[in-house]
Amino acid sequence: MAKLTWHGHSCFEYETARGKILIDPFLSGNPKADVGPDELSGIDAIALSHGHGDHWGDTVSIAKRTGALVVAAYELAQLAIEQGCKAHPLACGGGHEFPFGHVKLVPAAHGSMTEADPKYSTMPCGIVITADDRVLYHAGDTGLTADIQLLGRLYSFDCACLPIGDNFTMGPDDALQAVKFLEPKLVVPMHYDTFDLIAQDAAAWKARVEGETSTQCTVLTPSESVDF
């Protein structure tokens, strides 16, 4: 059994018997966050989809305090190391087996400018985590692409976290098509309602998902969890 807890925006705490992975820890400055960066404990790793501030977020402070390993695209991993963190670099398409599970970075259609000085761009990615016979897909920030259809052919996803906010990512229509491509057992919407610009009706999207596909949709509020 795996447990997925939403902390608002695209930040999730993912726990299996093998460990606890924090994904895209944007907490400070996140009006929807239910916890602060100092309230998290027992984190084995921090997995990052890309370098934008609303995903890189509190990576450095949490990693330094907890000793968590930062797993990210090569450039982001190097940035974490330069700022005093432990990190493991991956390239998009590459994966690695860790004590807490197998982590693979997969393509995403987005940008990835870091908050470093000077600023620079890196490859945006989605994240596939395999542990305890459970496969989780965190899409990061992405538009709808043929790569998502390919992922549906390659994996049998137990859970997919998909952005629905539009403007910067997929909106509800494209995210629904992504569900049809991926055919996960469970889908959890993310990256919406944090700011007015990405406000969406998640309950209406859930009704569309469950009316047009065989996927279960769980709409979480920050601090809520779902087991799968």
C-alpha positions as CSV (number, residue, x, y, z in Angstrom):
1,M,0.0,0.0,0.0
2,A,1.2,3.5,-0.8
3,K,0.1,6.8,0.7
4,L,0.0,10.1,-1.2
5,T,-0.5,13.4,0.7
6,W,-1.1,16.7,-1.0
7,H,0.4,19.9,0.4
8,G,-1.0,22.2,-2.2
9,H,0.0,23.2,-5.8
10,S,2.2,20.3,-7.1
11,C,3.7,19.3,-3.7
12,F,3.1,15.7,-2.6
13,E,4.5,13.5,0.1
14,Y,4.7,10.0,-1.2
15,E,5.2,7.2,1.3
16,T,5.7,3.5,0.8
17,A,7.2,0.7,2.9
18,R,10.6,1.7,1.3
19,G,10.6,5.3,2.3
20,K,9.2,8.8,2.0
21,I,9.7,11.0,-1.1
22,L,8.7,14.7,-1.2
23,I,7.9,16.0,-4.7
24,D,8.2,19.6,-5.8
25,P,8.2,21.2,-2.2
26,F,6.7,24.7,-2.9
27,L,5.5,25.6,0.7
28,S,6.9,29.0,1.6
29,G,4.9,31.5,-0.3
30,N,2.3,28.9,-1.3
31,P,-1.1,30.3,-0.2
32,K,-2.6,26.8,-0.3
33,A,0.1,25.0,1.6
34,D,-1.1,23.2,4.8
35,V,2.4,22.9,6.3
36,G,5.6,24.9,6.5
37,P,9.0,23.5,5.4
38,D,10.1,23.0,9.0
39,E,7.1,20.8,9.8
40,L,8.1,17.9,7.5
41,S,10.1,15.0,8.9
42,G,11.4,11.6,7.9
43,I,12.0,12.6,4.3
44,D,14.3,10.3,2.5
45,A,14.4,12.1,-0.9
46,I,13.1,15.2,-2.7
47,A,12.2,14.6,-6.3
48,L,12.0,17.7,-8.6
49,S,10.2,18.0,-11.9
50,H,11.9,21.3,-12.9
51,G,13.5,24.5,-11.6
52,H,10.7,27.0,-11.4
53,G,10.3,28.6,-8.0
54,D,6.8,27.0,-7.4
55,H,8.5,23.6,-7.7
56,W,12.1,24.0,-6.5
57,G,10.5,25.9,-3.6
58,D,12.0,24.9,-0.2
59,T,14.2,22.1,-1.6
60,V,17.4,23.4,-0.1
61,S,16.2,24.1,3.5
62,I,14.3,20.8,3.7
63,A,17.2,18.8,2.3
64,K,19.7,20.4,4.6
65,R,17.6,19.9,7.7
66,T,16.4,16.3,7.0
67,G,19.4,15.0,5.1
68,A,17.1,14.1,2.2
69,L,18.7,13.2,-1.1
70,V,17.7,15.6,-3.9
71,V,16.9,13.7,-7.1
72,A,16.6,15.9,-10.2
73,A,17.8,16.7,-13.6
74,Y,21.6,17.1,-13.8
75,E,21.7,20.9,-13.6
76,L,19.3,21.1,-10.7
77,A,21.1,18.4,-8.8
78,Q,24.4,20.4,-9.3
79,L,22.7,23.5,-8.1
80,A,21.5,21.6,-5.0
81,I,25.0,20.3,-4.4
82,E,26.4,23.9,-4.7
83,Q,24.0,25.0,-2.0
84,G,25.1,22.3,0.4
85,C,22.7,19.4,-0.3
86,K,23.2,15.8,-1.2
87,A,21.9,15.1,-4.7
88,H,21.7,12.5,-7.4
89,P,21.6,13.8,-11.0
90,L,19.5,12.1,-13.7
91,A,18.9,13.0,-17.3
92,C,15.5,13.0,-18.9
93,G,14.8,9.4,-19.9
94,G,17.2,8.1,-17.2
95,G,16.3,6.3,-14.0
96,H,18.0,4.9,-10.9
97,E,17.2,2.4,-8.2
98,F,17.4,3.9,-4.7
99,P,16.6,2.3,-1.3
100,F,13.4,4.3,-1.3
101,G,12.3,3.2,-4.9
102,H,13.2,3.5,-8.5
103,V,12.9,7.1,-9.9
104,K,12.9,7.9,-13.6
105,L,12.6,11.3,-15.3
106,V,10.4,11.4,-18.4
107,P,9.6,14.2,-20.9
108,A,7.4,17.2,-20.1
109,A,6.6,20.1,-22.3
110,H,7.3,23.3,-20.3
111,G,10.1,25.6,-19.3
112,S,12.5,25.2,-16.4
113,M,14.4,28.4,-15.6
114,T,16.0,28.2,-12.2
115,E,15.9,30.8,-9.4
116,A,19.7,30.7,-9.3
117,D,21.8,33.8,-10.0
118,P,22.6,33.9,-12.9
119,K,19.3,32.3,-14.0
120,Y,19.5,29.5,-16.6
121,S,17.2,26.9,-18.1
122,T,17.2,23.1,-17.5
123,M,15.1,20.3,-18.9
124,P,11.6,20.1,-17.5
125,C,10.5,16.5,-16.6
126,G,7.8,14.3,-15.3
127,I,8.6,11.8,-12.6
128,V,7.9,8.1,-12.5
129,I,8.4,6.4,-9.1
130,T,8.2,2.6,-8.8
131,A,8.2,1.1,-5.3
132,D,6.4,-1.9,-3.6
133,D,4.8,-2.9,-6.9
134,R,3.1,0.6,-7.1
135,V,3.8,3.0,-10.0
136,L,3.2,6.7,-9.5
137,Y,3.4,9.3,-12.3
138,H,3.8,12.9,-11.3
139,A,3.5,14.9,-14.6
140,G,5.2,18.1,-13.4
141,D,4.1,21.0,-15.4
142,T,3.3,19.9,-18.9
143,G,1.2,20.4,-21.9
144,L,-0.5,17.5,-23.6
145,T,2.0,15.6,-25.8
146,A,2.4,12.3,-27.6
147,D,4.9,11.4,-25.0
148,I,2.0,11.0,-22.5
149,Q,0.4,8.6,-24.8
150,L,3.6,6.6,-25.0
151,L,3.9,6.5,-21.2
152,G,0.5,4.9,-21.1
153,R,1.7,2.2,-23.3
154,L,4.9,1.6,-21.4
155,Y,3.5,1.6,-17.8
156,S,0.5,0.4,-15.9
157,F,0.1,3.4,-13.6
158,D,-1.5,2.9,-10.2
159,C,-1.8,6.7,-9.7
160,A,-1.2,9.8,-11.9
161,C,-0.9,13.4,-10.6
162,L,-1.9,15.7,-13.5
163,P,-2.0,19.5,-13.7
164,I,-5.4,20.9,-14.7
165,G,-4.9,24.7,-14.0
166,D,-4.4,25.8,-17.7
167,N,-2.4,28.9,-18.7
168,F,1.0,27.4,-17.7
169,T,0.1,23.7,-18.0
170,M,-2.7,21.4,-19.4
171,G,-6.2,22.7,-18.7
172,P,-9.1,20.4,-17.9
173,D,-9.8,19.3,-21.5
174,D,-6.2,18.3,-22.2
175,A,-5.8,16.7,-18.8
176,L,-8.9,14.6,-19.5
177,Q,-7.3,13.4,-22.7
178,A,-4.1,12.7,-20.8
179,V,-6.2,10.4,-18.5
180,K,-7.5,8.6,-21.6
181,F,-3.9,8.2,-22.8
182,L,-2.5,7.0,-19.5
183,E,-5.4,4.9,-18.2
184,P,-4.2,5.0,-14.6
185,K,-6.2,3.3,-11.9
186,L,-6.4,6.6,-9.9
187,V,-5.8,10.2,-10.9
188,V,-5.3,13.2,-8.6
189,P,-5.5,16.7,-10.0
190,M,-2.8,19.3,-9.1
191,H,-1.5,22.7,-10.1
192,Y,-4.8,24.5,-9.8
193,D,-6.5,27.1,-7.5
194,T,-3.2,28.2,-6.0
195,F,-3.7,31.6,-7.7
196,D,-6.6,33.1,-9.5
197,L,-4.9,32.6,-12.9
198,I,-5.1,28.9,-12.5
199,A,-8.5,28.6,-10.8
200,Q,-10.5,25.5,-11.9
201,D,-13.5,23.4,-10.8
202,A,-11.8,20.2,-9.8
203,A,-15.2,18.5,-8.8
204,A,-16.5,19.1,-12.3
205,W,-13.3,17.6,-13.8
206,K,-13.6,14.6,-11.5
207,A,-17.2,14.1,-12.9
208,R,-15.9,14.2,-16.5
209,V,-13.0,11.8,-15.7
210,E,-15.3,9.2,-14.0
211,G,-18.0,9.7,-16.6
212,E,-15.8,9.2,-19.7
213,T,-13.1,6.8,-18.4
214,S,-12.7,3.8,-16.0
215,T,-10.2,5.8,-13.9
216,Q,-11.1,6.8,-10.3
217,C,-10.5,10.5,-9.6
218,T,-9.8,11.7,-6.1
219,V,-9.8,15.5,-5.4
220,L,-7.7,16.2,-2.4
221,T,-7.6,19.3,-0.2
222,P,-4.2,20.3,1.2
223,S,-3.3,17.9,4.1
224,E,-5.5,15.1,2.7
225,S,-4.2,11.7,1.7
226,V,-5.2,8.9,-0.5
227,D,-4.0,5.3,-0.3
228,F,-3.6,3.1,-3.3
